[in-house]
Amino acid sequence: MRGKRWIVTARLTLAAAVAAAGASCNRAPAPPQRVLPSAEQLVATPNAVGIPYDRYLLIRRDDRRIALHVTALSPLGDRVSYRWYLADGDGRFSRAEALEQGAGETVEHPYTGRIFLPGPLHLDWSRGSTTFGWLYWPEGGGDYAVYSQPFAELADVATGRDGGRWLTRDEFRD
């Protein structure tokens, strides 16, 4: 008799657990949220880094630090201007007029445009929207990374004070 009670109790407990689980699953599962770059953070994939426009990005190429500012020029975001600044000997960007700098424009034609930086370094770019675009990881050797947090002002560009970290292509490869 004791064994039968245990089996009945176990079956009732299992039925109650299944009923409770079913009640909590009456709604459809939420679709995965697509993460897009924002003024507060970049988004990296195995192929590219999503960058917000009108913010300064910090790029590391070997021992150089480069601040890059990209701005959409067309309503569709398929044409951008960019300006880069090379950090001073201390790795700072505090006085723009004293820094080596350059500028250019690029158009997404047919699929990507090209941004030229010192080093020599060139990055393929494509639009994502009117508020962000994609910088593709460069092919070839060399230490290349992008800092995970964009900056509103050039003088604020620095690592370590905002909880950001360096993103590299190797982190996102399978």
N, C-alpha and C positions, 0 to 999 in steps of 0.2 A: 504494500500500500504506500509505503514511504517513497519508493521509486516513482510511482505514478504521480504523486503530488509534485515531486521535483520536476518531472517532465512537463506537467501542466503549468507549473509556475514559470518554467523556462520559456514555454511557448507563449504564455501571456506577456511576459517581459519583452520577448522578441516582437510580438504583434504591436505592443505599445510603442516600441522604438521605431518600427517601420511607419506607424501612423504619425508619429511626431515628425519624422523626417519628411514624409510626404506632405504634411501641412506646411512645412517651411519651404517646400520647393514648388509651390503653386504658381510662381511667377517664372517667366522665361529668363534664362541666364543672360546676364548683361554682356554685350559684345565687348571685346577687348578695346581699350581706349588707345587711340593712336597718339603717340607723343610727338609733338611738333616743337621746333625751337621757339623760344620766347625771349623777351628782353632780359630775363633772369637766368636762362640756361641754354646751352647748346645741346644738340641731339646728335649722337654718333651712331653710324651703322658700319657694316663691313666695307662699304664702298665710299661713304662720304660723311661729312659733318654738316648738319643743318645749322645755319647761322642766321641770326636776326639781322635785319638791315638797321642802319643808323645806330650801331653800337660798335665799340672797339673790341676786337678779338685779339688775343695774345697767342702768337705762334712761336714755337721753338724749332729752329733748324740748326742742328749741331750746337755750337756755342752762342748762336745769335738769338736775340729776342726781337720779334717784329710785332708791332701793333697794326692791325688792318681795320679800316673803316670802309664799309660797303653801303652804298645808297642806291635805291631803285630810281631810275630816271624815266621809265615809261609806265603808263597805267597798268600794263599787264605784268610788269616786273621782269621783262625779258631783256632789258638793257640797264646796266648799272655803271656807276662810277665808283672808283675806289681810291683810297689814299693810304699809304703805308708809312710807318715811322720805324727807324732802326733805333733800338735802345742805346743809351750812352754806355760808357765803360763800366758803370755801376749797375747796369741792367734797368735803369729808370727811364721814364718818359715825361719827366716833370717840366721841361722847357722845350716845347715843340720847335721853336725857332732855332734852337741849337742842335737839333737832331738831323741826321741824314734822312731824307724823305723822298717820296715819289708818288705819282698819281697816274691814273689811266681810266679808260672806259672799256667795256666789253659788251658784246651782244651774244645772246644765245642763238647761234646759227651754225649748222642746223640743229644741233642738240646741246652744245656747250659753248661757252666763251672761255677765255683764258685770262687769268690774272697773273701779272708778272711782279715778282718780289725780288729783293736782293738775295744773293746767295751763290750762284743763280738758282732761283726757285720759281717755277710757274705752277699754278694750280688751275685745273679745269673747274668751271663754275656752271651751274644751271639754276634756273629759277625754280622756286617752290611755290611762291605766291607773290603778292605785292609787298609782303612784310618779311619774307625770309627766302633764302636760297640755299644751295648745296655746294660746298667745296669738296671736291673729290680728293681722296688720299693720293699723294704723288707716288708714281712708280719709281723704283730704283732705290739705291742705298741712301744712307744718311739717317741721322736721328731727326725725326720730324714728329711734332706733337702739337695739339691745340689745347689751350686751357679751357676747362669746362664752363667757366662763367664769363659772360661778356661784361663790358664796362661802359658806363654812360659817358665818362670824360677821359680824355687821354692821360691826364695827370693821375688818374686813379688806377691805371693799368699796372697790376703787380700780382704776383702769386702769393698764396698763403694767408691772406687776411679775410677771405670770404668763404672758406670751406670748399673751394674748388679744387680740382686736380687736373693733371695732365692726361689727355686722352691720346692714345696711340692706336694705329690700325690693328696691331697685333692683338689688342684686347677684344676685338670684335670678329676675328676670324675663327672659323670652326676648327 
